[in-house]
Amino acid sequence: MKTVIIVLLLGCTLFASGQQLVTRNGYIGFFSKTPLEDIRAESSQASAALDPAKQTLAFAVLMKGFLFKKELMQEHFNENYIESDKYPKATFSGTYSPAVDVTKSGAYPVQVKGQMSMHGVTKEISVPATLQVVQGKLTGKSDFALKPQDFAIQIPALVREKIAEQISVSVNVEFNLIN
């Protein structure tokens, strides 16, 4: 009987000390608005991992996984701008603060800081986000802007007027807290 109790207590201690949450169907979308053209692309195949105990998180998305309304936009994005064959994915790895108690329901504003890598360039970014705990799920959301030029993405002069200088990015991921 003592052995069963010790094993149960050890199991509870290991669970409480850290649990890495993982999803493979996170949403990442981006939007460019100009007077000449709006461009929107979305992917629901982003992989994400979050460790509440260490306050760390990481994302990865395949660039060819972004879907556009117009096939030609998708082709230009992959071949001419992001060069998906040469740079197949974008990644982020970083931390967030303050700490979030995933055992208590609520919405928690956090600041996310870390290394964003895209198109062969790694850049330090810091963006606001919200972590929300509701009914056994942890949802993370963030909206921020990135500049293509910061990641050495060249926009040809012929189409420069059709692509915004800053691209709006939206991230939405959901993790199950209860297995």
Phi and psi in degrees as a GROMACS rama.xvg file:
@    title "Ramachandran Plot"
@    xaxis  label "Phi"
@    yaxis  label "Psi"
@TYPE xy
-61.3139  -38.1851  LYS-2
-63.2309  -41.8119  THR-3
-62.5357  -44.1314  VAL-4
-64.4435  -43.1454  ILE-5
-62.8693  -43.7536  ILE-6
-62.3843  -43.1379  VAL-7
-62.6262  -44.4056  LEU-8
-64.2803  -41.0736  LEU-9
-63.1587  -43.7994  LEU-10
-60.5161  -43.277  GLY-11
-64.5902  -39.1039  CYS-12
-64.634  -44.4513  THR-13
-63.5207  -40.7978  LEU-14
-64.7322  -42.3209  PHE-15
-72.0201  -27.9496  ALA-16
-74.4873  -19.2113  SER-17
169.126  134.825  GLY-18
-139.919  118.145  GLN-19
-84.2898  125.069  GLN-20
-99.3879  137.441  LEU-21
-135.657  142.891  VAL-22
-140.663  153.32  THR-23
-120.348  8.38335  ARG-24
-128.856  42.4057  ASN-25
-73.2597  152.06  GLY-26
-100.102  131.41  TYR-27
-134.564  127.925  ILE-28
-133.633  156.506  GLY-29
-139.332  155.741  PHE-30
-142.415  133.544  PHE-31
-123.383  122.499  SER-32
-118.294  124.932  LYS-33
-136.742  164.119  THR-34
-59.9685  -25.217  PRO-35
-88.1421  -33.3716  LEU-36
-164.497  143.718  GLU-37
-103.229  136.939  ASP-38
-126.614  126.349  ILE-39
-132.321  137.091  ARG-40
-139.388  147.245  ALA-41
-141.11  148.577  GLU-42
-137.794  133.911  SER-43
-111.985  29.2483  SER-44
-123.068  25.7553  GLN-45
-77.1588  137.448  ALA-46
-92.7665  139.831  SER-47
-144.365  146.857  ALA-48
-134.717  139.947  ALA-49
-138.898  133.13  LEU-50
-117.707  100.898  ASP-51
-60.6023  -33.5019  PRO-52
-67.9648  -38.6185  ALA-53
-95.102  -8.63349  LYS-54
59.0731  40.2509  GLN-55
-113.921  155.107  THR-56
-151.444  155.852  LEU-57
-148.955  147.134  ALA-58
-134.401  152.588  PHE-59
-149.41  137.443  ALA-60
-141.182  135.407  VAL-61
-75.9034  130.585  LEU-62
-65.4654  -33.7354  MET-63
-72.2483  -7.93087  LYS-64
-80.8674  -10.4751  GLY-65
-75.632  130.356  PHE-66
-107.685  135.781  LEU-67
-113.93  158.668  PHE-68
-68.5606  -35.9139  LYS-69
-106.033  126.885  LYS-70
-59.2611  -36.8368  GLU-71
-64.4582  -37.8526  LEU-72
-61.675  -43.2505  MET-73
-62.5542  -41.9622  GLN-74
-63.3891  -47.1031  GLU-75
-63.2157  -42.2588  HIS-76
-56.3348  -51.7528  PHE-77
-72.6594  -38.7598  ASN-78
-89.5723  -42.1899  GLU-79
-98.1426  -34.4541  ASN-80
-102.188  -60.2534  TYR-81
-86.8921  -17.3384  ILE-82
51.7785  61.2517  GLU-83
-59.1427  -29.5955  SER-84
-68.2775  -35.6993  ASP-85
-84.6272  -36.6627  LYS-86
-126.422  81.4495  TYR-87
-71.1896  -19.7591  PRO-88
-143.849  161.297  LYS-89
-111.834  142.807  ALA-90
-134.59  157.803  THR-91
-141.182  139.365  PHE-92
-142.62  127.165  SER-93
-171.628  -157.676  GLY-94
-131.507  166.612  THR-95
-134.45  155.218  TYR-96
-151.882  151.181  SER-97
-77.3269  177.601  PRO-98
-64.2241  152.96  ALA-99
-122.203  130.679  VAL-100
-85.5663  101.2  ASP-101
-73.8357  -1.83167  VAL-102
-90.4532  -6.11459  THR-103
-119.075  127.694  LYS-104
-64.1603  146.773  SER-105
152.299  169.819  GLY-106
-106.231  129.629  ALA-107
-123.45  112.26  TYR-108
-72.3935  135.203  PRO-109
-135.314  164.231  VAL-110
-112.175  126.807  GLN-111
-104.221  128.448  VAL-112
-131.817  138.819  LYS-113
171.773  -164.25  GLY-114
-102.48  118.087  GLN-115
-100.711  126.262  MET-116
-119.841  127.301  SER-117
-157.56  140.454  MET-118
55.1785  35.6384  HIS-119
78.4576  6.97457  GLY-120
-120.206  135.158  VAL-121
-112.778  131.438  THR-122
-137.326  139.323  LYS-123
-74.5814  128.891  GLU-124
-130.218  157.038  ILE-125
-140.301  120.879  SER-126
-137.466  150.504  VAL-127
-77.2285  151.463  PRO-128
-151.204  169.917  ALA-129
-129.63  129.089  THR-130
-105.938  130.933  LEU-131
-127.877  130.619  GLN-132
-108.667  120.708  VAL-133
-147.841  124.952  VAL-134
45.5716  54.707  GLN-135
77.6397  11.3586  GLY-136
-127.605  145.504  LYS-137
-116.026  120.279  LEU-138
-110.976  136.219  THR-139
-118.217  131.787  GLY-140
-135.063  143.557  LYS-141
-154.135  143.498  SER-142
-128.632  127.584  ASP-143
-155.038  176.913  PHE-144
-121.786  144.579  ALA-145
-128.757  149.087  LEU-146
-103.138  125.462  LYS-147
-53.4284  -38.7835  PRO-148
-62.7192  -27.0807  GLN-149
-66.9288  -18.8735  ASP-150
-114.912  24.8215  PHE-151
56.593  32.9777  ALA-152
-91.1331  114.585  ILE-153
-86.7207  127.915  GLN-154
-106.824  116.604  ILE-155
-60.0556  145.665  PRO-156
-55.6794  -33.1491  ALA-157
-60.7786  -31.7486  LEU-158
-117.438  7.5405  VAL-159
-56.9608  -33.5078  ARG-160
-72.4711  -14.4941  GLU-161
-95.5119  -5.81328  LYS-162
-124.937  126.421  ILE-163
-65.4462  151.511  ALA-164
-67.7592  -32.0764  GLU-165
-119.623  132.686  GLN-166
-102.654  127.747  ILE-167
-78.4212  129.375  SER-168
-118.691  136.754  VAL-169
-123.376  135.758  SER-170
-126.807  136.169  VAL-171
-146.958  114.871  ASN-172
-128.268  150.525  VAL-173
-131.852  131.671  GLU-174
-120.118  142.328  PHE-175
-85.5537  126.773  ASN-176
-86.0104  -22.9046  LEU-177
-111.595  125.332  ILE-178
